[in-house]
Amino acid sequence: MIPAPRQRAEARSTIRSPCPSGQTVGRWDGTVGRPEIQKFVGALLGKRAKKGVFLTTGTFSADARGYVNTIDPKVVLIDGQRLSELMIDFGIGVTPAETYQVNRLDQDYFEEG
């Protein structure tokens, strides 16, 4: 089981445009709703992008999640829980909590020499 991210007083969200410079398009606190996703899609269309990734340390509303399934360009939503899972999977911003030793059977141990 993946541990939940630490709770903060406020969740911050930042959307990035598809341009190589990673220009910040907007920032706000709390749950991300459909209007914010629609603004992001507008920015994508303005750059003629076919895909976009929208990250938040918080959550997305059900309406926002439903909306991205009905539109083109494709938008991937990554909330705080998924972001923490990806950080753990790829070892970004984490510290090992435990190390496990995995043993295998030594076949030579049973051979008579």
ChimeraX attribute file (.defattr): number of C-alpha atoms within 10 A of each C-alpha:
attribute: neighborCount
match mode: 1-to-1
recipient: residues
	/A:1	4
	/A:2	10
	/A:3	9
	/A:4	11
	/A:5	14
	/A:6	9
	/A:7	10
	/A:8	9
	/A:9	7
	/A:10	12
	/A:11	16
	/A:12	18
	/A:13	20
	/A:14	14
	/A:15	21
	/A:16	20
	/A:17	21
	/A:18	21
	/A:19	11
	/A:20	7
	/A:21	8
	/A:22	10
	/A:23	11
	/A:24	12
	/A:25	12
	/A:26	13
	/A:27	12
	/A:28	14
	/A:29	13
	/A:30	15
	/A:31	19
	/A:32	25
	/A:33	16
	/A:34	18
	/A:35	12
	/A:36	18
	/A:37	21
	/A:38	15
	/A:39	14
	/A:40	22
	/A:41	24
	/A:42	13
	/A:43	17
	/A:44	22
	/A:45	15
	/A:46	11
	/A:47	12
	/A:48	11
	/A:49	16
	/A:50	13
	/A:51	14
	/A:52	19
	/A:53	14
	/A:54	19
	/A:55	21
	/A:56	24
	/A:57	24
	/A:58	21
	/A:59	21
	/A:60	22
	/A:61	12
	/A:62	11
	/A:63	13
	/A:64	19
	/A:65	17
	/A:66	12
	/A:67	16
	/A:68	18
	/A:69	12
	/A:70	9
	/A:71	11
	/A:72	13
	/A:73	17
	/A:74	16
	/A:75	20
	/A:76	14
	/A:77	18
	/A:78	18
	/A:79	19
	/A:80	21
	/A:81	18
	/A:82	18
	/A:83	17
	/A:84	21
	/A:85	17
	/A:86	13
	/A:87	13
	/A:88	16
	/A:89	11
	/A:90	10
	/A:91	11
	/A:92	10
	/A:93	8
	/A:94	11
	/A:95	8
	/A:96	7
	/A:97	5
	/A:98	5
	/A:99	6
	/A:100	5
	/A:101	5
	/A:102	5
	/A:103	6
	/A:104	6
	/A:105	7
	/A:106	8
	/A:107	7
	/A:108	8
	/A:109	8
	/A:110	8
	/A:111	7
	/A:112	5
	/A:113	5
